């Protein structure tokens, strides 16, 4: 019987969570969830000069926002305690005694030795084949230099272990069965396999993920749009949409369906469907997925998140009836806008009638003297409707346009500007219904007074 799946995400705290790292975390998480296994979070923080707790929190926050819960956390493990069974996440900086014991084990067996103040690993003199679940078998031949001296440093002369050593020791101690990581690590894997063999245990199964490139094919840097996970949250993308999009950066389901909720991705996910070619970041596709996920979102969840983004923009909704706030925000759900854009689409619901700011350019073009009698007639028509609903308001406006022999747009534009301050926004008749009879009457009256030469 095969061992239960145990995978890990092992980031270095550098101050941000890169999209490539988030995709790696996601694929490991999906693989663990698909197989009913364990997803381990390990912080590789041995570089004490660069690592800070704030940088660690960025990683935690990004994973939590994406919904990637780790199974051996969030409580911190005791330093150097037993590797399995404690809660994690694991911090390499707290595992120094374990690394020293494992180093001594290699020394005692003649597989490690001192040179120039550092400790070296006695590397195999034969090429190593890397069995890879994604890219296939990869033969790692020795270079000309390695033929003469293939040995490499395990422990530096400054008293610190190197990445390759602690990475393997941790994977061994944590019982990691599958290592799923970026293909920039493929060149390191021969060293890792040799070290596992030196410890007398089989290496995990490896799967190296393709790079993520910009749309133009260039390598992503942290300054490129979409490269840093916090940017998605700041822009107001829905986390589930980001997870959906990240899952498609290098992987695709067998039936080709792309709009998938997270449970559906878990059910379908497998390493056999990962593409070997680099994936290209496409913000239009991400935005389209956000649009679809937002439209399908539970209305209460949409309102809750919308209120949070309004608060971030300085718009407090606590003084309004909750039913009014809910109705106001739901006028924009079908539009699928980014949540950071929501204040621009709904702020007018929460503004005082006399204080509503009208877009200056739109006002100059729309509230001309000829618009005043049209606005006044429209206000009278709206006042006469027995029920202040979207359907009756639409019928009243179109009937008035017919009576006046004008296109409906000649009434729609000044009405929208008067009631929202802009010429674009949610469905006009639905937003009028939410604003209510009194607010609409007050705002139309104000706009009519402003429509002067």
SEVEX-897709 format. One line per field, with one value per residue (C-alpha): residue in three letters; x, y, z; residue number from 0. Coordinates in Angstrom, 3 decimals. Each point is the difference from the previous one (the first is absolute). Example, Ala and Ser with C-alpha at 12.3 -4.5 7.8 and 13.67 -1.06 7.14 Angstrom:
BEGIN
residu <- (ala|ser)
X <- (12.300|1.370)
Y <- (-4.500|3.440)
Z <- (7.800|-0.660)
num <- (0|1)
REM end
This chain:
BEGIN
residu <- (unk|unk|unk|unk|unk|unk|unk|unk|unk|unk|unk|unk|unk|unk|unk|unk|unk|unk|unk|unk|unk|unk|unk|unk|unk|unk|unk|unk|unk|unk|unk|unk|unk|unk|unk|unk|unk|unk|unk|unk|unk|unk|unk|unk|unk|unk|unk|unk|unk|unk|unk|unk|unk|unk|unk|unk|unk|unk|unk|unk|unk|unk|unk|unk|unk|unk|unk|unk|unk|unk|unk|unk|unk|unk|unk|unk|unk|unk|unk|unk|unk|unk|unk|unk|unk|unk|unk|unk|unk|unk|unk|unk|unk|unk|unk|unk|unk|unk|unk|unk|unk|unk|unk|unk|unk|unk|unk|unk|unk|unk|unk|unk|unk|unk|unk|unk|unk|unk|unk|unk|unk|unk|unk|unk|unk|unk|unk|unk|unk|unk|unk|unk|unk|unk|unk|unk|unk|unk|unk|unk|unk|unk|unk|unk|unk|unk|unk|unk|unk|unk|unk|unk|unk|unk|unk|unk|unk|unk|unk|unk|unk|unk|unk|unk|unk|unk|unk|unk|unk|unk|unk|unk|unk|unk|unk|unk|unk|unk|unk|unk|unk|unk|unk|unk|unk|unk|unk|unk|unk|unk|unk|unk|unk|unk|unk|unk|unk|unk|unk|unk|unk|unk|unk|unk|unk|unk|unk|unk|unk|unk|unk|unk|unk|unk|unk|unk|unk|unk|unk|unk|unk|unk|unk|unk|unk|unk|unk|unk|unk|unk|unk|unk|unk|unk|unk|unk|unk|unk|unk|unk|unk|unk|unk|unk|unk|unk|unk|unk|unk|unk|unk|unk|unk|unk|unk|unk|unk|unk|unk|unk|unk|unk|unk|unk|unk|unk|unk|unk|unk|unk|unk|unk|unk|unk|unk|unk|unk|unk|unk|unk|unk|unk|unk|unk|unk|unk|unk|unk|unk|unk|unk|unk|unk|unk|unk|unk|unk|unk|unk|unk|unk|unk|unk|unk|unk|unk|unk|unk|unk|unk|unk|unk|unk|unk|unk|unk|unk|unk|unk|unk|unk|unk|unk|unk|unk|unk|unk|unk|unk|unk|unk|unk|unk|unk|unk|unk|unk|unk|unk|unk|unk|unk|unk|unk|unk|unk|unk|unk|unk|unk|unk|unk|unk|unk|unk|unk|unk|unk|unk|unk|unk|unk|unk|unk|unk|unk|unk|unk|unk|unk|unk|unk|unk|unk|unk|unk|unk|unk|unk|unk|unk|unk|unk|unk|unk|unk|unk|unk|unk|unk|unk|unk|unk|unk|unk|unk|unk|unk|unk|unk|unk|unk|unk|unk|unk|unk|unk|unk|unk|unk|unk|unk|unk|unk|unk|unk|unk|unk|unk|unk|unk|unk|unk|unk|unk|unk|unk|unk|unk|unk|unk|unk|unk|unk|unk|unk|unk|unk|unk|unk|unk|unk|unk|unk|unk|unk|unk|unk|unk|unk|unk|unk|unk)
X <- (0.000|1.411|0.737|-2.527|0.776|2.005|1.009|1.464|0.329|3.360|0.322|2.755|-1.377|1.132|-2.706|-2.504|-1.696|0.753|-2.624|2.306|0.233|-3.763|-0.533|2.455|-1.835|-3.329|1.097|1.388|-3.186|-2.199|2.031|-0.284|-3.719|-0.652|1.711|-1.197|3.588|1.883|1.121|3.009|1.153|3.715|1.678|3.588|1.326|3.620|1.185|-0.424|1.421|-2.885|-2.945|-2.479|-3.252|-1.782|1.184|-1.280|-3.391|-0.220|0.209|-2.591|-2.361|0.304|-0.657|-2.943|-1.498|0.200|-1.564|3.051|-0.190|2.993|-0.561|2.743|-0.778|-0.595|1.559|3.787|2.018|2.395|3.598|1.776|-2.782|-1.187|-0.709|-3.226|-3.011|0.602|-2.107|2.246|0.505|3.623|2.798|3.452|1.579|-1.311|1.349|3.745|0.637|-1.704|2.189|3.149|-0.959|-0.628|3.296|1.844|-1.692|1.532|3.382|-0.091|-0.671|2.757|-2.438|0.907|3.351|1.615|1.733|0.998|-2.147|-3.134|-1.568|-0.290|-2.226|1.738|-2.037|-0.500|2.288|-2.761|-2.694|-3.403|-3.347|-2.801|-3.405|-2.420|-3.801|-0.357|3.030|0.869|3.366|2.844|3.618|2.293|3.508|3.141|1.574|3.697|0.693|-2.127|1.859|3.078|-1.722|-3.779|-0.053|-2.039|-0.439|-2.466|0.999|1.657|3.070|-2.170|-1.760|-3.223|-1.453|-0.665|-3.441|0.503|0.878|-2.778|-2.524|0.709|0.229|-3.374|-1.652|1.401|-1.031|-3.458|-0.691|-0.622|-1.143|-0.244|2.025|-1.916|1.972|1.106|2.246|2.710|0.769|0.454|3.758|0.248|-1.887|2.911|1.771|-3.132|-0.466|3.643|-0.446|-3.125|1.941|2.796|-2.511|-1.189|-3.561|-1.811|-0.493|-3.519|-1.697|0.813|-2.098|1.455|-2.474|0.455|0.915|-2.579|0.848|-1.435|-2.419|2.844|2.067|2.426|0.771|-2.182|1.611|-1.648|-0.641|-2.209|-3.753|-1.249|3.387|-0.760|-2.984|-0.860|-0.669|-3.004|-1.511|0.708|-1.645|-3.047|0.157|-2.096|2.319|-1.849|0.423|3.729|0.246|-1.911|2.337|3.197|-1.113|-0.124|3.576|1.547|-2.878|-3.259|-2.852|-0.641|-3.322|1.474|-2.391|1.629|-2.593|0.379|-0.708|2.719|-1.685|-0.326|3.701|0.906|-2.055|1.604|3.585|2.908|3.659|-0.668|-1.885|2.808|1.508|3.764|0.045|0.253|-3.323|-0.744|-1.767|-3.139|-1.722|-3.012|-0.657|0.385|-2.434|-2.492|0.122|-0.454|-3.069|-1.575|0.819|-1.340|-3.307|-0.397|0.970|-2.364|-1.713|0.618|3.703|0.131|-1.552|2.312|3.107|-1.391|-0.546|3.634|1.289|-2.296|1.417|3.552|-1.015|-1.299|-3.694|-1.744|-3.295|-0.834|-2.383|-2.258|-2.673|1.667|-2.685|0.800|3.752|-0.610|-2.245|2.430|2.981|-1.910|-0.712|3.649|0.358|-1.006|2.606|2.789|2.213|3.144|-0.844|2.443|-2.222|-3.157|0.231|-0.093|-3.147|-1.881|1.253|-2.985|-2.343|1.648|0.437|-2.259|-2.211|1.303|3.612|0.054|2.947|-0.810|2.735|1.019|0.509|-3.258|-1.823|1.238|-1.202|-3.247|-1.492|-0.466|-2.991|-1.978|0.207|-1.862|-3.557|0.786|1.181|-3.043|-2.385|1.792|-0.215|-3.751|-0.376|1.889|-2.047|-3.178|0.909|-2.064|2.834|3.629|1.504|2.527|-2.678|-2.422|2.811|1.287|-3.501|-0.584|3.287|-0.584|-3.581|1.152|2.645|-2.696|-2.250|2.857|1.108|3.552|2.231|-0.003|3.708|-0.803|-1.723|2.183|3.266|-1.107|-1.902|3.044|2.269|-2.466|-0.420|3.505|2.364|1.304|-1.083|0.939|-0.992|-2.485|-3.309|-1.789|-3.489|1.180|2.170|-2.923|-2.194|2.609|0.526|-3.744|-2.579|1.159|3.722|-0.669|-2.394|2.526|2.860|-2.011|-1.140|3.592|1.162|-2.791|1.109|3.578|-1.008|0.403|2.208)
Y <- (0.000|3.384|2.625|2.793|3.071|2.653|3.120|3.297|3.644|1.359|3.749|2.341|3.136|2.738|2.586|-1.043|-3.120|-0.357|-1.350|-2.917|-0.886|0.296|-2.309|-2.502|0.145|-0.442|-3.035|-1.675|0.810|-1.312|-3.208|-0.569|0.720|-2.174|-2.982|0.646|0.697|2.594|3.476|1.171|3.609|0.459|3.395|-0.123|2.840|-0.943|3.298|1.968|3.183|0.274|-1.668|1.824|-0.926|2.560|-1.858|-3.260|1.591|1.021|-3.682|-1.005|2.755|-0.849|-3.705|0.695|2.443|-2.668|-2.534|-2.279|-1.356|-2.029|-3.128|0.360|3.533|2.745|-0.488|0.124|-3.138|-0.263|0.478|-3.189|-2.244|-3.106|0.985|-1.925|0.318|3.583|2.683|2.229|1.975|-0.997|2.546|-1.103|2.544|-2.066|-3.344|0.525|-2.925|-2.363|1.169|-0.387|-3.545|-0.923|1.580|-2.035|-3.135|0.618|0.699|-3.198|-1.984|1.702|1.780|3.516|1.571|3.368|2.190|3.668|0.431|-1.348|-3.465|-1.695|-2.820|-2.870|0.048|-3.007|-0.160|-1.334|1.869|0.022|-0.540|2.111|-1.689|2.894|-0.303|3.058|0.295|-3.700|-1.595|2.529|-1.162|2.306|-0.617|1.148|3.183|0.115|1.625|-2.492|-2.900|1.286|1.100|-0.580|0.527|2.924|1.977|-1.181|2.424|3.337|1.301|2.668|-2.769|-0.023|-2.990|0.359|-0.160|-3.400|-1.679|1.349|-0.411|-3.720|-0.539|1.653|-1.948|-3.194|0.825|1.202|-3.098|1.990|-2.375|2.431|3.134|2.287|3.163|2.373|-1.333|2.474|-2.614|-2.828|0.594|-0.503|-3.248|-2.329|1.260|-0.609|-3.540|-0.797|1.299|-2.086|-3.051|0.900|-0.063|-3.393|1.011|0.329|3.516|1.423|0.036|3.234|2.197|3.249|2.674|2.189|3.652|2.785|2.654|3.396|0.137|1.077|-3.030|1.838|-1.256|1.516|2.274|1.203|3.365|-1.526|0.066|-3.243|-1.048|0.594|-1.568|3.049|1.888|-2.211|0.792|3.726|0.035|-1.772|-3.357|-2.752|-2.602|-2.930|1.548|0.400|-3.638|-1.049|2.010|-1.169|-3.599|0.536|1.328|-3.252|-2.399|-0.746|-2.423|-2.856|1.428|3.443|1.842|3.096|1.622|-2.148|0.414|-1.141|-3.326|-0.829|0.712|-2.287|-2.831|0.324|0.864|-2.257|0.305|-1.794|3.063|2.491|1.482|-0.060|3.355|3.341|1.626|3.593|2.415|1.433|2.690|0.022|-3.668|0.574|2.924|-2.081|-2.762|2.571|1.305|-3.457|-0.974|3.298|-0.401|-3.486|1.083|-0.426|3.421|0.239|-0.750|2.573|2.659|-0.803|0.323|3.088|1.745|-0.714|1.621|2.996|0.384|-0.074|2.847|2.035|-0.712|-1.099|-1.812|-0.539|2.954|-1.444|-2.663|-3.396|-0.841|3.228|-0.719|-3.507|1.148|2.784|-2.331|-2.694|2.421|-0.522|-3.764|-0.854|2.441|-2.158|2.958|-0.216|0.704|2.899|1.578|-0.450|3.394|1.735|-1.930|0.315|3.023|2.103|-2.238|1.224|3.697|2.767|1.268|3.561|-1.152|-2.415|0.989|0.124|-0.806|3.426|-1.023|-1.940|2.869|2.501|-2.202|-1.260|2.660|2.585|2.386|-2.169|-2.875|1.843|-0.477|-3.650|-0.665|1.766|-2.036|-3.200|0.891|0.507|-3.326|-1.819|1.716|-1.298|-3.703|-1.942|-2.456|1.185|-3.099|-0.550|-1.232|2.921|2.578|-1.393|0.028|3.591|1.275|-1.688|1.215|3.576|-0.284|-1.098|2.892|2.477|-1.580|-0.554|-3.016|-1.504|0.793|3.723|-0.696|-2.845|1.954|3.042|-2.308|-2.201|3.009|1.633|-3.110|-1.484|2.843|-1.983|-1.201|-3.640|-2.372|-2.703|-0.555|3.369|-1.194|-2.374|2.635|2.448|-2.567|-0.459|3.741|0.378|2.576|2.802|-0.192|-0.127|2.947|2.074|-0.781|0.700|3.323|0.952|-0.945|2.055|3.036|-0.527|-0.230|3.676|1.953)
Z <- (0.000|-0.978|2.623|0.581|-2.094|1.834|-1.904|1.096|-0.941|1.142|-0.690|1.106|1.702|-2.372|0.684|-2.659|-1.352|-3.714|-2.376|-0.809|3.672|0.414|-2.987|1.504|3.338|-1.770|-2.030|3.121|1.916|-2.822|-0.236|3.742|0.055|-3.079|1.647|3.542|1.027|2.040|-1.049|2.031|0.248|0.638|0.265|-1.270|2.131|0.643|-1.504|3.212|-1.510|-2.501|1.700|2.220|1.701|-2.162|-3.111|1.465|0.659|-3.675|-0.929|2.599|-1.072|-3.693|0.534|2.283|-2.492|-2.715|2.364|0.052|3.516|1.156|2.018|2.568|1.098|0.761|3.434|0.024|0.595|2.904|-1.049|-0.958|1.266|-1.821|-3.591|-0.473|2.238|1.145|-1.528|-2.053|-2.100|0.154|0.230|-1.093|2.316|2.944|-1.222|0.303|2.365|-2.407|-2.900|2.071|0.957|-3.611|-1.034|2.593|-1.320|-3.422|1.530|2.027|-3.160|-1.971|-2.297|1.193|0.762|0.843|-2.547|0.328|3.097|-1.703|0.000|-3.395|-1.225|-1.741|-3.199|-2.257|-3.034|-2.231|-1.953|1.720|-1.664|1.461|-0.324|-0.393|-0.034|-2.232|-2.284|-0.170|0.747|-0.028|-0.154|1.965|-1.402|1.747|-1.321|-0.859|3.353|1.876|-1.575|1.775|3.226|0.322|3.789|1.311|3.209|2.638|2.752|-0.699|1.755|1.700|1.916|-2.042|-1.905|-3.726|-1.576|-1.644|3.283|2.210|-2.818|-0.239|3.755|0.490|-2.803|1.514|3.583|-1.012|-2.083|-3.170|-2.737|-2.926|-0.710|-2.377|-0.736|-2.744|-2.747|1.020|2.675|-2.513|-0.208|3.773|0.107|-0.823|3.136|2.036|-1.307|0.781|3.541|0.564|-1.136|2.395|2.845|-1.196|-0.861|-3.341|-1.333|-0.314|-3.366|-1.818|-2.241|-1.351|-1.075|-3.092|0.404|-0.037|-2.582|-0.826|-2.900|-2.315|1.011|2.287|3.495|2.720|2.546|3.200|-1.697|-2.720|0.400|1.456|1.360|3.694|1.756|2.127|-3.228|-0.734|3.360|-0.358|-3.439|1.367|-1.766|1.493|1.622|-1.545|-3.451|0.588|1.117|-3.117|-2.214|1.717|-0.404|-3.767|-0.140|-1.129|0.724|-1.773|0.739|-2.385|-1.206|-0.726|2.328|1.440|2.261|3.101|3.676|2.370|0.972|-3.708|-0.558|2.908|-1.494|-3.441|0.921|-0.898|-0.949|-3.291|-1.309|0.648|-3.153|-0.444|-1.841|1.848|0.880|-1.017|2.311|-1.638|2.053|-2.363|0.712|3.737|-0.158|-1.984|2.603|2.771|-1.852|-0.190|3.581|1.320|-1.837|1.500|3.492|2.945|0.342|3.738|-0.489|-2.785|2.225|2.907|-2.159|-1.702|3.333|0.899|-3.197|0.510|3.493|-1.392|-2.315|2.946|-0.655|3.192|-0.415|3.679|0.121|-2.699|0.170|-0.670|-2.563|-1.858|0.073|-1.290|-2.833|-0.940|-0.294|-1.849|-2.847|-1.009|0.454|-3.553|-1.295|1.464|0.789|2.106|3.618|0.012|-2.672|2.034|1.755|-3.389|-0.872|3.277|1.959|-1.126|2.004|3.200|-0.830|1.233|-2.830|0.181|0.300|-2.943|-2.187|-3.723|-2.481|-1.327|-3.636|-0.107|1.681|-2.592|-2.867|1.517|2.273|-2.736|0.091|-2.420|2.460|2.743|-1.294|-0.820|3.551|1.449|-2.173|0.973|3.693|-0.383|-1.806|2.717|2.706|-1.626|-0.085|2.549|0.722|0.066|-1.628|-2.777|-2.404|0.536|-0.126|-3.281|-1.468|1.162|-1.486|-3.355|-0.167|0.675|-2.732|-2.452|0.980|-0.470|-3.277|1.223|0.554|3.469|0.341|0.131|3.335|1.221|-0.021|2.044|2.369|0.608|0.512|2.375|2.140|-0.056|-0.944|-3.004|-3.432|0.624|2.736|0.968|-1.783|0.155|0.851|2.701|1.672|-0.095|1.737|2.729|0.482|0.499|-0.903|2.306|-0.847|-3.735|0.183|1.966|-2.359|-3.148|1.463|0.788|-3.518|-1.589|1.988|-1.205|-3.657|-0.735|-2.386)
num <- (0|1|2|3|4|5|6|7|8|9|10|11|12|13|14|15|16|17|18|19|20|21|22|23|24|25|26|27|28|29|30|31|32|33|34|35|36|37|38|39|40|41|42|43|44|45|46|47|48|49|50|51|52|53|54|55|56|57|58|59|60|61|62|63|64|65|66|67|68|69|70|71|72|73|74|75|76|77|78|79|80|81|82|83|84|85|86|87|88|89|90|91|92|93|94|95|96|97|98|99|100|101|102|103|104|105|106|107|108|109|110|111|112|113|114|115|116|117|118|119|120|121|122|123|124|125|126|127|128|129|130|131|132|133|134|135|136|137|138|139|140|141|142|143|144|145|146|147|148|149|150|151|152|153|154|155|156|157|158|159|160|161|162|163|164|165|166|167|168|169|170|171|172|173|174|175|176|177|178|179|180|181|182|183|184|185|186|187|188|189|190|191|192|193|194|195|196|197|198|199|200|201|202|203|204|205|206|207|208|209|210|211|212|213|214|215|216|217|218|219|220|221|222|223|224|225|226|227|228|229|230|231|232|233|234|235|236|237|238|239|240|241|242|243|244|245|246|247|248|249|250|251|252|253|254|255|256|257|258|259|260|261|262|263|264|265|266|267|268|269|270|271|272|273|274|275|276|277|278|279|280|281|282|283|284|285|286|287|288|289|290|291|292|293|294|295|296|297|298|299|300|301|302|303|304|305|306|307|308|309|310|311|312|313|314|315|316|317|318|319|320|321|322|323|324|325|326|327|328|329|330|331|332|333|334|335|336|337|338|339|340|341|342|343|344|345|346|347|348|349|350|351|352|353|354|355|356|357|358|359|360|361|362|363|364|365|366|367|368|369|370|371|372|373|374|375|376|377|378|379|380|381|382|383|384|385|386|387|388|389|390|391|392|393|394|395|396|397|398|399|400|401|402|403|404|405|406|407|408|409|410|411|412|413|414|415|416|417|418|419|420|421|422|423|424|425|426|427|428|429|430|431|432|433|434|435|436|437|438|439|440|441|442|443|444|445|446|447|448|449|450|451|452)
REM end
